[in-house]
Amino acid sequence: MKKLLCIILLTIFSQSLYSEWDPNLDSDSAIDRFRAEKDLNIYFKKAYAYVIFPRIVKVGFGIGGAGGLGEIYEDNKLIGCSKLSQAKIGFIWGGNSYSQIIFLQNKETLNKFMEGKFEFGADASGQFFTKGGGVVASFKDGMAISTLTIRGLGYDASLAGQAFNSKKLNKDGKCRR
């Protein structure tokens, strides 16, 4: 059963989720929700750029995964798109959806993100029908991250790695493969 779930998750998340994806209004709503968190105001002021993932869906039972589409902003102007993929193993039960913002401290960090040289992992969290603010740490390795839970039920104490596939907008202002 675990192998079947793993195959299904890998199939879903390995597909090109933004082959014809246009920037959407979901990002504006998510940005507004993060801006409403007073503790994040300093990051919006100090960050060179940020990446917003309006909705990431995470599921698992022993093994799991997560994925979502995001938009990349530099100087509050949309410049690109990103796909987040995550694989997890550990004590995982249930699922949830959440928004995530990654603040990029400088141009060098933005370039690394756009080139796909950006991964991080190892998380532990508990999600029990919660909504509200996520905590953000200070800039580390040129980035700071915050999440806001949308909905979900479950528990997650696992090792995970998030990977990103990013690209600039084309001449039409869209992300295409």
N, C-alpha and C positions, 0 to 999 in steps of 0.2 A: 504494500500500500504506500509506504514512504517513497519507494522508487517511482511509482506512478505519479504521485503528487509532485515529486521533483521534476519529472519529465514534463508534466503539464505546466508547472511554473516556468521552467526554462524555455519552453516553447512560447508561452505568452510574452515573457519579458525579452526574449531575443528578437522578436519581430520588430521591424522598424515602426515604432508607434507614431512617429511624426512624419511619415512619408508625404502626406498632403496636409500637414497641420498648419493652420493659420493662428497667429497670436489671438488670444481670446480675452473676453471680459472677466473670466474667472480670476485672472491674475490681478486685475484692478481691485476686486473685492478682497482678495487675500492680502494685498499690500495695505489696503485700508485697515484691515484687522490687525496687522502687525504694527502699523503706525499708531494705532490706538493704545498699544502697550507702551506706557511711559518709559520703561526701562530700555526700550530699543531706540528711542529718539537720538541718542548719541551715536548709535551705529549708522543710522540713516544720514547723519551729518558728516561722520568721519570716513565712511566707506567710499572707496573709489568707484565701486560697482556692487551690484547685488544680483542674486539669482533667486527667483521666486518659483516655488513649486506649489500651485494652489491646492492640489489634491494628490496625495500619495496614498496608495492602497497597500496595506501590509496584511498578509495572512500566513498562518502556519500552524502545524501540529507536529512538533518535534523538529521538523525542518520547515523552512518557509522562505518567503521572498516578499519583495516590495517593488513598486515601480510607479513612475509618474512622469509627467511632462512639465517642463518649466520654461521660463523666459528670463533672458539675461538683460539687465539694464546697466547702462553706463551713463552717468550724469542724468539720471531719470529718463533716458531715451532707450527704447527697445533696440537692442543690437543683435540679438541671437536667441537661439532655442537650445534646450538641453533635455536629455532623457536620463533619468535616474533609474538605475537597476541595483537591486540589493539581494544578496543571498544570505540566509541565516541558518545557523545550526545551534542547538542548545535546548533549553526548556522554553518552548513556545506553545502557547495555547490561545487560539482565537484570532481575531483580526481587528483592524481599525483603519481609519482614514485620518490623515492629518495634513496640514500645510507646513511647509518648511521654507525658510529663507536663509540664504548663505550670503553673508556680507564679505566682500573681497576688499582687502585693505589698500591694495595698490595695483598699478598697471601690470606689474610682473605677475602677481597672483592671478589677475584676470587672464593674462596670456596663457599661463599654465592651465587654467580651467578650460579655455577655448581649445587648447591643443590636446586635451584629454589626459593631461599629466596630473590628474587630481583624483585621489581616492582617499577614503578614510573609513574607519570602522570601529568595532567593539563598542556595543551599546547594551545597556540594561534599562528596562523601563517597565512600569506597570500602568496599564490603561484600564480604567474601570468607569465607563460611561462619563468620562470627563470632558469638559470643554474649558477652554481658558488658556492662559498664558504659559508659554514655555520659558525655560530659563536659558539665558545665553551666557557663555563664558566670554572672557576678554579675547581679543584677537590672538590666535595661536597659529603659527605658520601662515600668517597673512589672511586668515579667515575667522569668522565667528558665525555660529549657527544658532537658530532658534526655531522651535516648532510650536504649532497650535493644534491641539486635537480637535477634529471635527466630530467624530463619533467612533465608538467601538467598545468591545468587551474582550478582555483577554489579559494574559500575562506574558511577558517577554523578558527572559534573562538569557541572552544569547550572545554569541560572537557573530558579528556581521560585517560586511564590507559594502560600502556604497561606491559605485562607479558611475561616471558621467560620460555621456557622449554629447558633445556640444558643437554647434556650428553657427556661423553668422547668417543673418538674413540675406536672401538673394535680392536681386534688383527689384523684384515685385514686393519686397517686404515680407516674404514667406520663407519658411524652412522646408526645404525639400532635399531628398536624397539624390 
